[in-house]
């Protein structure tokens, strides 16, 4: 099946699905298909291939998170990742909606 559990797609699945029919393709950045990659790398690749969305776990203390800690990124890393994918999106005729306030103890981004 092209669709993964909970309708989440790996990058490979997203490409296959987008070639077959129009579906909303969400890529789970921590699910790198067995390839050792950071969520940043997977998110950039997902946007570059035209995925409709990227799912990323964000936690201010990943080592103390009750679930998904090892695959979580810090809020600062999330803000950096969003800046990176915002630069890639126009190349594939996409845009990254901004407007979510991300606040950490040291910084605040909008």
N, C-alpha and C positions, 0 to 999 in steps of 0.2 A: 504494500500500500504506500502511496506517496505521502499521505498525511501521517504524521507521527502522533503519539499519544497527546491528548488534549489539544489537538490541532496545532501543535507547535512543530516547526520544521527546522531541520538542519539546513545549512546553506545548499548542500547538494539536493535535498528534497525540495527546497524552495525553487531552485532552478528547474527541476523536473516539472513541478506543479505549474510554474509560470509558462513553461513550454506547452503543456497539455491544455489547460483551460485557465480562465481568469479566476483566481482565488486570492483571498487575502493571505499573504505570506508573511508570517511572523517567525523570526529566527531567535531561538534562545541562545544568547551569546555564550553561556557557560557550556552548552552542548555542542562541542566542537567536532563531533563526529569521530572521536577517538584520536584526534590530532591535538598535540599539546600546543595550545594557543591561549593567549589572554583574552578576556572578554572584549578588550579594546580591538584586537585584531579581528575577531569574529564579527563584531559590530561594524567595523569599517568595510569588511568584505560583504556583509549582508546588504549594506546600503549601496555599495558599488554594483551589486548584481540586481538591484531594484526591489529588494524586499520592502514590504509595506510597514514593517515595524521590527523592533529589536527588543527583546526582553532581557533585562539585566537586574541581578540582585545587588542592591546597594545597602550597606550597613555601616554605621559609624564605628563599630567594633566587631569586625567579622570574626575574630577569634572567640568572641563571646556570644555570637548569634546562636539562637536555638535551632535554626536550620539553615542550610545553604551557606554557612560561613566560609568554607574553603573556596567557593566560587563567587563570593561577594566582592565588590569593590567599594572603596571608600567614597563618600560624597564628592571629595575633591577630584578623584579619578573620574567619577561620573561626569562632572562638569567639563573636565578636559576632554573626555570621550565625546560628549555632545558637541563641543567646539570642533572637534576633528570631523565628525560625520556631517556636521552642518556645511563643511567645505566640500565634501564629496557629493552630497545629495544633488546639487544642481547639475552635475555632470550627467546624471541619469534622469534628469527632468523631475526631480523630487524636491521637496522642501521639508525642513525639520521644524515643526511647530515649537516655538519657545514660549514660555510664559509660566512655567512651573517654577516656583521659588524653592531653591535648594539652600538650606542654611546649615552651617556647621558651627562648632564652637569658635572657630577663628575667622571664618569668612561667610559671606552671603552672596549668592549669585541669583540673578533673575533672567 
